[in-house]
C-alpha cells in the first residue's frame, strides 16, 4: 500500500519536513494547514518541491467545525470551504479532511447535518475535489465512525466519503465490525496512530501522547487488515501528535515513522518483508513468539584512557583469550561471556560500544534491518573473516549479528591464540550475560522501543518508574520469549550539572552469588556499599530469618522476590560510563530487582559525592 | 500553625533534603521511608542532624497494605509493623502514616478491618507510638476519608486517628462537610497538596502531577479552614509528588514549598502576613480582587555589546530623557513607557534585566515579598534617592517596586536633565506597556506562577499550548484585575542546538497600529515578515472584506478577534535575547493573539535560518 504521513507529526519548517519525509521513503504526505499558513513557501512552491521530491500530496487537513450550525454560520462556513477548495486546486490536492464539529455545532439532529454536509459535497464536486468526513472522538454530536458513515451513506454523494482514524476509533473502544460494512471506495482516507493505554481525557491523550504504530498498546495490524478487507485502496497514513516528536530531529522522526509503517504492513500481511530473524510472521499482534536468537554473543567496550577496564575484567574473573588479527582489540572470556576491549575506540571514558547478538542467519537478519531503514555500519573485513553485520541503534550503541559455528561463535576465529595473563586467576563463577541496561536519550526512547522490537524481534514489557534521588528513571524492558536476551532501556532525568550522564550497565549471571562475591573481593574488587538501613527494612518486609539477612548484609547483596523465585544482586563501582551487576536468579524470577533500584541509584550518587569531596 | 514537609517532595540525598528544609524555614518534616532506606545515615544520625537543624520529625511514612487480609498475612503484617514501631522509637517519631490497603486486601467488610486496625492500635500503644490512618483515593475497600474516620471512630483507641490528605479527598470530589464531625484530637495529621485539574486516572495524577498550594486549581484555604474549625492542632504538612520537583534543586523547591504554605496560612486567616500590595485579604480563594498596582513603571534592559538597543529604541520612537546621576544608565521615554538602558550590566547579549512595578506602598510590598521568602536585592542607594526595593524572580529577571510622586514615578528624579538626541524624532504613538512575556526555565515554571501570584497579587489565567516549529511553547498569563499588568510566562521546548534560548519580549500599546507601523518603517525599522499564506487563511476564516485584508497584508500586521474586540500586532526583529511587539487592542479584547503565535514563531525561525545562510 502507498505510505503517507501528516506534516504535523514532525518538527521543522515545511521545507525541512518535506525533505525528511522524502528521505525516509514515504510516497506522499498530508498537508497540515498550519504548516502551510506559517510557511514562506507559496502553494505553487509547495507543489514544485513535492514534485522534485517525488511526493504526492494526499490530503489537505484539517477543516473544522462545519456542520450542525445556524443558517448564518452555515453561510460563513461555506464561504470558508470554498476558499480552501480553491487553495486545494492550486496545490493539486483532491481530498480534504473534515473533522466532525466540536466547537460551533449548536443544532443537533442528523437531518440538519445531512443537509449541510450534502451542500458541502456539492460545492466540493463543483470545485473538482472531495471531502473525507471523520468523527473526532470528542465531536459534539458526531463522535463515532459508524455515525459519520451513517450520515455519509444517507447523503450518498460521490464527493463525500469517510476518513477512518485509528486514534478516534480505538480510543473510544468502538466495535470494529462496522468497518466491514463500509464499501472500500467510500473510505476516502485512513489515518494511523498508536497510543499508550492511558486513563486521560481523550482530547489531551490525542494531542500529546499519540505514538507511531508499534510504540503503543493498540493492535493496528488488525485495524489495517479490516480496512484492506473492506476494499480500501488509499494510502496508509500516519497522523501522530506527540510533544516529543514535535521537538525532535525531523529526519530521525520521519525514519522512525517509516519503520513503523513497514512493520505494520508486514504484520497486516499486506507487504512482503524478509522474514524476521525471529522467524515469526506476526510481529505486532502482541503474541510473544519464539525467537531464534540464542542471546548475547559478545559485549564490546571502549576502554577509555587508563587500564581501569582491564583491572575490572580481571577482578570479575575474565581471562584474556587473544588479540584480534587485524585490530587493536583484545578478547576477554569467562564461560559463555565474551567481552571485546577495542583499543581502536579512543573516547576518553570507558563505555559500552557494541552488543553482539547470535542469530540463525546473519544475512536474513541484516536484510530485515535494512528493510526497516536502519543503517548498516561500514565494516572493513578480511575475506577469511566471519560475516558480522552491524547496525547503529538510536542511542548510538552498535549492534552486530553473528552466527554460531558448532559450539563457538563464528567470529571467535578472528582472535589469535590465547596469551594468558599470568596474573589472571580462575573463573569467579560468572556464566552468561543476564541483561544489558542502556540509557536512552529522552527524545528517542519511543523510537528505541520500536527499533529493538522490530529489528531484533524482542517483546516489550510494561514500563516502570524507578525513584532516583535526582528524579524518576523511566525503564522499559524488552526480552525474547526464552529470556535469552533481556534489554532494559532507561530514560534518565535531566538535571544539568548533576550526574547528567547516567552510566549503562552489563548484568552477568552466576549460579552462586555469595561464592562469586567472595572471589571478587579476594581479587581486590570493591563493590557498591549498601546502607545498613536497607537490611533493616528488608528484615521488616520479608521474614527471611536473621541468618539470611546477616549473610546478605555481610556480603552487601541486594535481594528481591516475586511469585516465582528470588533475585540476588550486587554492583561493581562504575568504570567511566559503565558498571557491572552480578545477579543470581532462582526459581522463575523474571524481573530486575526494580524495588532495589532507588537504593542502587542513591548509593551511586553517594559514592560520586564522596569522590568529589575526597 | 507549625509547618512541615514530606522529604519525598524534593530531590537529593536525605542529608541535603534536611538542610534545604531547615534553610527554607520549615519547623519539621515527614520522613519518607525510602529516603531513610537508601541513606547511609543511621536513624541516630538522622535524629542528631534534625536536632542540629532545629527540625522535628513529625511523621514516619508510609506504612502500606495492612488491613483486610487473611490471618497468615495479618501475622506477617503485624511483625512488619512492630519492626517499624521500634525503628520509630530509635528516631523519636511518635506518629506513623498508615495508608488504606490497595494491594493485598482480599477480604472486604468493616468488621475485619476494625479488628485488624484495632490490633495495630494496641501494638502501637504498647510501643509508645500512634497510627494515623489515611484513605487513599484508590484504596481497595477504603477510599474515602469519611469511611476511614468511621472505622477509627468505631475502634475508639487513643493510639489510632486519621490523616486527612487534601489530594485524596479533593481528587475524589468528596463532600468536605464531614470534616467538621471529626474531633480535632482524632485528626492526627494533615497533608496538603494542590493539583491541576486533570481527567487522568487518580493514581498517575497523584504520583506525578501534585503541586504546592497555589500552583494548582484547588481551594486549599477552605480545606485548611475546615481543619482548624474541627480543632486540628497538628502541623500543616506538604506532601507533593511531582516529576519536576523530584529533579529540581532541593533548596529552590523547599523555598517554593515554604512560600506556598505562608500564602496558604494567610489565606486561611490562620496567620498574619503584612497586607499584600494588592490590598486583598483572600489571595487564594480564586476570586480576583482589585490590585493597587498601577502597572509597569519601567523596563530595564541590558544593552549587550554594540548599539543595537539604542538603534531599536530610536526607531520605536523613544527619546533619551537623561542619564542616571550615579550609574552608567540612560532613560528612554515615550508617553507612559520608560526604558532604562543600563550600561553597568555587561552581558554580551541585549536582554530584559528588570521590570519596575508601581505599587501604593513600597515598604509594604517589600515586607510582603520578604515574608514570602524572596530575597531582597542589595542596592547601593544615595540618601536622596527614591526607595526602590528589588527582588529576584525565579527566571533571574529582577523586579523593583516603586511609588508614584504626583504624576511621575518617584524614581524619575534620579535621572539628570534630558540631553535630547538631535536624531530622535517625534513619538510613534506608543502609549504604554501592554504586556511582557518572559521565558521560564521548565524546572521553575510552577514556582514562577506562585511567585508572581503571591508577591505581585496577580491572578493566573488558564494555560495555552502554542505550536512552534520546534515544539510546543506552554504559556500561562497572569494579570491584575484592571489589566494594568499582564505577564506571560512561557516554557519553551528543549531542542539542543536549535534555538535553545527563546527571547523574551516587551509588548507596547498604540491606539493606531497602522500609523505607528508607518512611522516605524519611516525611521528604518524592519518588522518581522509575515507569510502571504497567513493572509489567505485569514481571509478564509474571517470575512473582514478584501480592503481590510489588503491593508493588513501591506503592513504585515497580524490580526485576532475574540467576542469582545480585535487585536492587531506586529513584531520587531530580535535584538539579542529580546524583541518588541506593538499591539492595538480594540473593544474589550483580552487575549494575546495566541492563534498567531505559530506564525510568529515560524517567521522568527525562518529569519534565524536566513541569517545563518547569509
HADDOCK unambig.tbl for C-alpha pairs under 7 A between the chains (distance, minus, plus):
assign (segid A and resid 11 and name CA) (segid B and resid 469 and name CA) 5.62 0.50 0.50
assign (segid A and resid 11 and name CA) (segid B and resid 470 and name CA) 5.45 0.50 0.50
assign (segid A and resid 11 and name CA) (segid B and resid 471 and name CA) 6.81 0.50 0.50
assign (segid A and resid 12 and name CA) (segid B and resid 469 and name CA) 5.03 0.50 0.50
assign (segid A and resid 12 and name CA) (segid B and resid 470 and name CA) 5.82 0.50 0.50
assign (segid A and resid 13 and name CA) (segid B and resid 469 and name CA) 6.23 0.50 0.50
assign (segid A and resid 36 and name CA) (segid B and resid 533 and name CA) 6.82 0.50 0.50
assign (segid A and resid 37 and name CA) (segid B and resid 533 and name CA) 4.89 0.50 0.50
assign (segid A and resid 37 and name CA) (segid B and resid 534 and name CA) 4.93 0.50 0.50
assign (segid A and resid 37 and name CA) (segid B and resid 537 and name CA) 6.78 0.50 0.50
assign (segid A and resid 38 and name CA) (segid B and resid 531 and name CA) 6.45 0.50 0.50
assign (segid A and resid 38 and name CA) (segid B and resid 534 and name CA) 6.58 0.50 0.50
assign (segid A and resid 38 and name CA) (segid B and resid 598 and name CA) 6.77 0.50 0.50
assign (segid A and resid 38 and name CA) (segid B and resid 599 and name CA) 4.69 0.50 0.50
assign (segid A and resid 38 and name CA) (segid B and resid 602 and name CA) 6.00 0.50 0.50
assign (segid A and resid 39 and name CA) (segid B and resid 531 and name CA) 6.19 0.50 0.50
assign (segid A and resid 40 and name CA) (segid B and resid 531 and name CA) 5.03 0.50 0.50
assign (segid A and resid 42 and name CA) (segid B and resid 533 and name CA) 6.89 0.50 0.50
assign (segid A and resid 80 and name CA) (segid B and resid 540 and name CA) 4.73 0.50 0.50
assign (segid A and resid 80 and name CA) (segid B and resid 541 and name CA) 5.94 0.50 0.50
assign (segid A and resid 83 and name CA) (segid B and resid 540 and name CA) 5.59 0.50 0.50
assign (segid A and resid 199 and name CA) (segid B and resid 200 and name CA) 5.29 0.50 0.50
assign (segid A and resid 199 and name CA) (segid B and resid 201 and name CA) 5.10 0.50 0.50
assign (segid A and resid 200 and name CA) (segid B and resid 199 and name CA) 5.31 0.50 0.50
assign (segid A and resid 200 and name CA) (segid B and resid 200 and name CA) 4.11 0.50 0.50
assign (segid A and resid 200 and name CA) (segid B and resid 201 and name CA) 6.52 0.50 0.50
assign (segid A and resid 201 and name CA) (segid B and resid 199 and name CA) 5.10 0.50 0.50
assign (segid A and resid 201 and name CA) (segid B and resid 200 and name CA) 6.50 0.50 0.50
assign (segid A and resid 243 and name CA) (segid B and resid 471 and name CA) 6.77 0.50 0.50
assign (segid A and resid 243 and name CA) (segid B and resid 472 and name CA) 6.85 0.50 0.50
assign (segid A and resid 246 and name CA) (segid B and resid 470 and name CA) 6.29 0.50 0.50
assign (segid A and resid 246 and name CA) (segid B and resid 471 and name CA) 4.76 0.50 0.50
assign (segid A and resid 247 and name CA) (segid B and resid 470 and name CA) 4.82 0.50 0.50
assign (segid A and resid 247 and name CA) (segid B and resid 471 and name CA) 4.37 0.50 0.50
assign (segid A and resid 247 and name CA) (segid B and resid 493 and name CA) 6.71 0.50 0.50
assign (segid A and resid 247 and name CA) (segid B and resid 495 and name CA) 6.13 0.50 0.50
assign (segid A and resid 469 and name CA) (segid B and resid 11 and name CA) 5.60 0.50 0.50
assign (segid A and resid 469 and name CA) (segid B and resid 12 and name CA) 5.04 0.50 0.50
assign (segid A and resid 469 and name CA) (segid B and resid 13 and name CA) 6.24 0.50 0.50
assign (segid A and resid 470 and name CA) (segid B and resid 11 and name CA) 5.44 0.50 0.50
assign (segid A and resid 470 and name CA) (segid B and resid 12 and name CA) 5.83 0.50 0.50
assign (segid A and resid 470 and name CA) (segid B and resid 246 and name CA) 6.29 0.50 0.50
assign (segid A and resid 470 and name CA) (segid B and resid 247 and name CA) 4.80 0.50 0.50
assign (segid A and resid 471 and name CA) (segid B and resid 11 and name CA) 6.80 0.50 0.50
assign (segid A and resid 471 and name CA) (segid B and resid 243 and name CA) 6.75 0.50 0.50
assign (segid A and resid 471 and name CA) (segid B and resid 246 and name CA) 4.74 0.50 0.50
assign (segid A and resid 471 and name CA) (segid B and resid 247 and name CA) 4.36 0.50 0.50
assign (segid A and resid 472 and name CA) (segid B and resid 243 and name CA) 6.83 0.50 0.50
assign (segid A and resid 493 and name CA) (segid B and resid 247 and name CA) 6.72 0.50 0.50
assign (segid A and resid 495 and name CA) (segid B and resid 247 and name CA) 6.14 0.50 0.50
assign (segid A and resid 495 and name CA) (segid B and resid 248 and name CA) 6.99 0.50 0.50
assign (segid A and resid 531 and name CA) (segid B and resid 38 and name CA) 6.45 0.50 0.50
assign (segid A and resid 531 and name CA) (segid B and resid 39 and name CA) 6.17 0.50 0.50
assign (segid A and resid 531 and name CA) (segid B and resid 40 and name CA) 5.01 0.50 0.50
assign (segid A and resid 533 and name CA) (segid B and resid 36 and name CA) 6.81 0.50 0.50
assign (segid A and resid 533 and name CA) (segid B and resid 37 and name CA) 4.88 0.50 0.50
assign (segid A and resid 533 and name CA) (segid B and resid 42 and name CA) 6.89 0.50 0.50
assign (segid A and resid 534 and name CA) (segid B and resid 37 and name CA) 4.90 0.50 0.50
assign (segid A and resid 534 and name CA) (segid B and resid 38 and name CA) 6.57 0.50 0.50
assign (segid A and resid 537 and name CA) (segid B and resid 37 and name CA) 6.77 0.50 0.50
assign (segid A and resid 540 and name CA) (segid B and resid 80 and name CA) 4.69 0.50 0.50
assign (segid A and resid 540 and name CA) (segid B and resid 83 and name CA) 5.58 0.50 0.50
assign (segid A and resid 541 and name CA) (segid B and resid 80 and name CA) 5.89 0.50 0.50
assign (segid A and resid 598 and name CA) (segid B and resid 38 and name CA) 6.76 0.50 0.50
assign (segid A and resid 599 and name CA) (segid B and resid 38 and name CA) 4.66 0.50 0.50
assign (segid A and resid 602 and name CA) (segid B and resid 38 and name CA) 5.98 0.50 0.50
